[in-house]
Amino acid sequence: MKRYGKIAYDGLITNNATFKLVLGTCATLGMSTSAVNSFGMGLSVTVVLLFSNVIISLLRKVIPNTVRIPAFVVIIATMVTLLRMVLEKYIPDLYDSMGVFLPLIVVNCVILGRAEAFASKQPVLDSAIDGIFTGLGLTCALTFIGIIREFLGSGSFFGIQVMDFKIGFFTNAAGAFFVYGICIALFVLITNQIDQAKRMKQARQLRVPAGDQPLPPVEKAEETEVK
């Protein structure tokens, strides 16, 4: 269980695809105009990540090493095609809003990266957990950016109008880069503070307790041997 917890924590925090590794930037900037679009994009990537990781892990001993990348792309493209069919049938509004970014999931660096670095080398359950939590980390990051841009740029929250004041800057590309950069800086600052606190706690635990007797000085030990 401890191993699974580490995989989950790595996907959510340590190796967060959006804020730490800065992968999939094109979709992040293009789809984060609203919270709904960001959430939908994140869930779509999570679904593809989960199933592609599981299939690649199942076939990791069958796929020849020389053609592994083309094989990964074919598997991911199949998952994306099935997802497109489901979205077009049952959630047409989200399908239309995602536009060209939906088929671009095929070559998303996050999915290809996890397939190459993790799923092709690990068991099925580990790969499934990695896919779920890497996708959730990306979904949370995308949704957070989408909430900020939608609130400041359109005065709404998940499509519900909450104020009349709007700043058009946050609805265009420059605003997307600005919000993305601020979010990355805050994420790195917070995670660094947490890591520093953990290291300080570990250092305090390694110190000699006050009640323990210190070792004798080296000089006294040498004098005893001479006598």
Order of alpha helices (4+ residues) and beta strands (2+ residues): alpha-alpha-alpha-alpha-alpha-alpha-alpha-beta-beta-alpha-alpha
